[in-house]
Amino acid sequence: MARSYWVETLGCPKNQVDSDKLVGTLTADGLVPSDAPGDADVIVVNTCAFIEEARQESVDTILALAGARRTGAQLVVTGCLAERYGAELAGALPEVDLVAGFGVPVSIGRRPDGDPVPLMDLLNLPRPAATAPWAYVKIAEGCDRACGFCAIPTFRGPQRSRPVRAILEEVDALGAQEIVLVAQDLASYGRDQGEGERAIVPLVEAVAARVARVRLLYLYPSDLTGALVDAICSTRVPYFDLSLQHVSRPLLRRMRRWGDGERFLGRIADIRGREPGAAFRSNFIVGYPGETEDDHDALLRFVEEAQLDWCGFFAFSREDGTYADGLDGHVPRELVRERLAELSELQDGITAARRDDIVGAEVQVLVDEPGEGRTYREAPEIDGIVHVPGDLDPGTFASLTVTAAAGPDLWAERA
C-alpha cells in the first residue's frame, strides 16, 4: 500500500507555490495524498516567519500536528521558520523528525535510513496541474532590497529570477484560466540575469498570450513604469497591488523605502486616467519606530483620498537583524491598536462604498467553485468574492449583472 502525505501551508502565496512543488515531488516519489493529517505517513509543515504572529502560528501548528499524528508518522518542518531558525528550531522541538529550510531532502517521502540525502531547489521543481481555475506562479526567489523592517533577504537570499522558458512551461502545464505572478520583488524580475528593468514586461505579455487572465502581486512603487502599467492593463486584469507601507516621507526614509503620499497619489491618478476601472490594493505598517501623530494623520488623509479598493494594515513587528531592530522611537502597543482600528474602520467604509458602486454593472466572472467566483477586481484568497448562480461550471467565465453588495462581497445574476 502506498505511503501517504499531508502538506500544511502557512503564510503567503509564495509559500503555496513551494508547497505545490513539494506535492509534485512527493507524488513522483510514489506517495498519495491523505484525507487528514492524522492518517498520513509523512506530514510536512511549510512555515512562515515574516513577523512574530506568523512565527507563533507556525510553532502552534507544528505542535498541534505532532500531537495529532499517528504512531510512526514522519513530521518534517520546512519554509521560512526552518530556514531562519533551523538549528534552534530543531533543538526546541524534539517532536520534529526533520527541519529542512528551503533545500528539501530528495528522500523526504521515503523511510528515514539515517544516510545523508541531497537537497533540491524548490524554485525550479515541477508541480502538478492546478486544481482550481487559478494558480500562483513564482517567477523569482529572494530580494535585493534593504527595507528597514524586513528580514526576508537574510533567509531568502538575493534575488534569483527564473528563466522565462521555465516559467512559461509551468504556466502551460498548470492549465489554469488565471495565473497570478508572485515574487518578493516582482517588478525587479530579470535584473539579476542582466536583462534590465523591463524584463517583467515581456514576461507579462508572454503569459497573457497563454491564459485568459494574468494578475501581478507585490509591486514596488518606484518600479511601476508606464510600460508596466500598459502591460498590466492589456492583460484584462487592471489590478495593481502596490507595496506602499506608509506615506510619510520621513518615516519612509526611516523604513529605507522610496516615495511619499503625494507621489503615490499621482501614480494612482495616472493609472486611473489610463484605465478608469483599475482596482488597487496596498498594505501599510502601523507603529513603525518614530511614527508620529502627524505621520498617522497623513496616512489617514491618504487612505481617504486614494480610495483604494483593498487595504491591509499591520502592526510593526521588530525583527532580529533588521535595521529597524535598533531604532528608537518605540510606539506604545495600545496606541498602535488604536491607530489600526481607526485606519481599518475608515478603509472598511471605503471598500464597502466602492463595492456598492459596482451594483448594476455587467461583469465578467471567473467561476472558482460552485456558487463563487471573481472579477478582475478580486485577487484569490485575499479580497472579496462574487456569489454567482450555483449551476455555473467552475473554470468557466460568465457575463453577469451585479445585483447586491455587502461589505467586501458581491452578488451577481444572469441578466
N, C-alpha and C positions, 0 to 999 in steps of 0.2 A: 504494500500500500504506500502511495506517495506521501512524503512528508509535507506538512502544511506550514503556511506562514501567515503572519499578521503584521502589517506596517501601520504604525500610528504616526501621523504627521502633525507637527505643531509649527506655528509661525507663518511666514509669508508665502506667496505663490512660488517663489524661487525654491523653497523647501519642498513644495508639492512636486515640482519637476524632478528634484533629486529622488523623491520617493517613487515616482513613476519609473525612473531608471533602475532603482533598486528592485522594484517589482519585475521589470523585464529581466533582470539578472537572475532573480530567484526562480522565475518561471523557466528560464533557459536551463537552470540547474535541476529542473525536474520537480520543483515544489508546486503545490497548488494552494490557492487562497483558502483561508479558514473562515468559517462563518462567525467566529467570535475569538477574541484573544485567548480566552481560557482553553480553547481547543487546539491552539496552534503548537507546532513543534518548535518554531522559531518566531520570536517576537522582536520586531525592530522598532525602536522609538527614534524618530527623526526630530531632533530637538531644536529649540530656538534659544538664543542667548542675547538678544538685542538690548533688552532692558531688564531690570530686576524682576518685574512681574512675569515676564516671559520665562526667565530662568526658574522662578519658583513653580510656575505651571509645569515646566519640563520635569523638574525633580518630583513633583507630586504625581505626575503621570507615570514616571518610571516606577515609583514605589507602588502605585496602585496596580500596575500591570504585573509587577513582580509578585505581588500578593495574590493576584488572580490566576497566574499561570499554573498549568498542571505540572505534575512531577516529571522532571527530565527535560522540560522545555528550555530552550536557549534564549536568553534575553540579551539583545545587542542594542547599544546606545550609539547613535551617530549624530551628525548635524553640528550646528554651531556650538552648543554646550559642550559636546565631546571634543571639538577641535580647540576650543578656548581653554577648557579646564580638564583636559584629558587625564593626566596623572592624578590630579586632585580628586576628580570625579570617581575614578576607579577605586581610590582609597576610601572615599567617603560612602560609596555604595557597593558593599560586598555582594549585594543581591544580583549585580550585573555580571554577566559572563564575559562580555567583551565591550570595550569602549574604543570606537574607531572613528575619529574625526571625519574628514571628507575623503580620505583614502580608505575605502571599504574593502576588507579581505575578499578575495575571489571565492573562498570557501565558506562564506558567511552562512550559506544554507546547507552545508554538509555537516556531518557529525564531527565535533572537535576531536582532533587526534594529537594535539599538542605540538604539531610541527609548525614552523613559521610559514605564513602564506603571503604571496604578493598582494599589493594593493592595486585598486583600479580607480581611475579618474572618472567621477560621476559625470562631469561636464559633457563628455563626448560618447557616453554609452548609449546604445539603442534603447528604445522604450516601447511598450505595447501601444496598439491603436487606442485612440481616445474612446472613452466610454460615455462621454457626454458630447453634445454638439459643439462644444468649445474646448480649447486646451491651451494651457500656458506653454510657451517655448522660451527657454533661457538662451539668450544669444551671447552672453559673456558672464564671466565669473570674476569677482573681486572688484576693487575700486582704487583709483589713483588719487582721489581727493583726500583732504585732511580736515574734514569738518570737525569742529571742536568737541562735539557731543558724541561722536560715532566711533565705536571700536571695531567696526566691521573690517577695515583694512588690516587690522592686526591679526585677524584669524582667517579671513577670506583671501588675504593677499592682494597683490597688484592685479590690475585688470588683465584678463585673458579673453580675447574675443575668439569666438568660434569661426571657422571658415564658412563663407556663405553657402558653399555647396552642402556642407554637413547640416546647416540649418534648414535649407530647402528640402533636403532628403527627409529630415524629420517631419517637416510640415506635410509633405506628401504622404508619409507613412501614417500619420495620425488620423487622417481622414475627417477632420473637423470642419465645420462650417465657419467657425470663428477662431482665429489664432490670436492669442494675447502675448505679445512680446514683452519679456521681463529681463531685467539685469539690475545690478546695483547702480549703474550709471548708464542708462540705456542710450542716450544721445551721443555718448563717447565711443560707441561701438566702432571698432576698427582702428582706433588711434594707435593701439599697441602693435598693430600689424603694419603700421606705416601707411595706412590708407587715408589719413587726413580726417578732418572733422565731418566730411559729408558722406562717410561710408554708410551711415544709418539710412540715408535717403534711398539709394538704390536697393538696399535690403528691403525696406518697407515696400517699395514698388514691386520687387520680385515676389514677395509674399502675397501682396494684394492681387497679383496676376493669377494666383493659385487658389485662393479661397474667397468666399463671399465677404468676409469681414476681417479686418486687421485692427487690433487695438494695441496701443502702447501705454505701458505703465511706468511711472517714475522718471519724469523728465526734469533735468536740472535747468532752471530758467534761463541761464546765460547761453545755453546751447540750443535754445528754441529758435532756430534761424527761420527766415522767410521760406527757404526751400523745404525745411522740415514741416513747417505749418502747411504748406501747399500739399506736400506728400500725404500728411495725415488727413487733410480734408478730402483728398481724392480717393481715399480708401473706403468711403461711405460710412466711416466711423469718426466724425469730428469730435473726438473725446480727448480732452487734454488733462492729463494727470501731472500737475506741476508740483515739484518738491520745493515749496517756498520756505517753510519752517518759521518765519516771522516776517515782519515788515519794517521794524525799527532799524534804520541804517546802523546806528552804533551797536545795537545788540547783534545784528547780523555779522558785523565785523568781529565781534567777540566770539561768534559761532564759527568764524573763519569761512563765512559764506558771502556770496555775491548778491548785490541788488538792494532794493528798498521798495516800500509800498508804492511810490509814485511810478517807478519803472515797471513794477508788476501790473499795476492798473493800466498803464499804457500798452503793455503787451497784450493783455486780455482784451482791451478795446480794439486793438488792431486785428486780433483774431476774429472777434465778433463782427468787425467790419467786412472781413473776407467771408465769414460763414456765420450769419446771424443765429443759426440754430446750434452753434457749438456748445457742448457740455463741458463743465470744468469740475475738477476735483483737486483738493490740496490738503496738506497736513501742516499743523503748526505745533511747535513746542511751547509750553506754558511753564513759566517759573525757571527759565534758564538763569544761571547766576548773573546778577546785575540787572535783571528785568525790573524796570521801574513802573510806577503807575502811569506815567506818560507813555511808556512803551506799550503797556496793556491797552490804554485808551486808543493808541494809534492802531493796534490790531483790531479793536472793536470797530473803529471807523472804516478800516479796510474791508472787514467782513461785510459790513453794511453796504458799502459802495460797490464792492466787487460782485455781489450777488452770485456767488458760486453755487453750483448745483449740489455739491457734496463737500463736506469738510470733516476732517478728523482733528481733534485737539488732544494732546498728550502731555502729561506732566513730565518735566525734565527728570531724567534718571542719571545719576552720577556714575560714570563707568570708569573702572580702573584703567589706567594707561592712556586716557584721553586728555586732550588739552584742557577741557572743562573741569577735569577732576581736581585741578589745582587752583581754580578760580575762586576769588572771594565774591561777596555779594549774594550769599545764600538767601533764597526766598522762602519764608516760612511755609510749611506744608498746608496749614489751614488757609493761608492766603492763595496758594496755588489752587486749592479746591474751589475757592470762591471764584477765582478767575475762570477756571474751567467751566464751572456751572453757568457763569454769565455768557461766555462765548458759545457754549452748547445750546443754551436757550435761544440766543439770537439766531444761530445757524439753523436750528430746527424749524424756526418760523420761516426763514428764507427758503429752505428746501421744500417745505410744505407749499409755500406760495408758488414756487417755480413748478411744482408738480400740478398744482391747480391750474396753472396757465396752459397745460397740455390738454386738459379736458376738452373734448370736442374735436381734437385733431386726429387726422388719419396717420397711423404709424405702421412701420414695418417691424414685425416682431419675430425674433428667432425663438422658437419653442424649445425650451431646455428640457422640460419634462411635462407630463400631463397636467394641464391647468396652469402652467407657469412659463413665462418667457421674459425676454428683454428686448428693448430697442437699443439703438446705438448709445443712448444716454446712460445706460446702466452697465457697469463692469460686473462680471460674475463674482459672486461671493461677498462683495464689499458694498454694493449700492442696493437701492430698492429693486423691486421686481414688478412685472406686469402680470396680473391674473388674467388668463385667457380661457376661451371655451375648452372644456376638457376633452373634446373629440379631436383636437388638433394633434397631429403626429409630432413627437419630438424630432428635432433635426430639420424641420421644415420652416419656411418663412410664411407669414400670414399678414395681409394688409387688414388692419383692424381700426376701429374708432374708439378712442379713449372715452369712457363713459363716466368715470369717477376717479377720485384721488383721495387717499387718506395717509397723511404723513409722507413717508418715502415711497409708498406703493401706488400703483395704478391698476385700474380695471379696464379691460378693452373687450369689445364685442364686434361681431361681423356687422358691417353697415346694413 
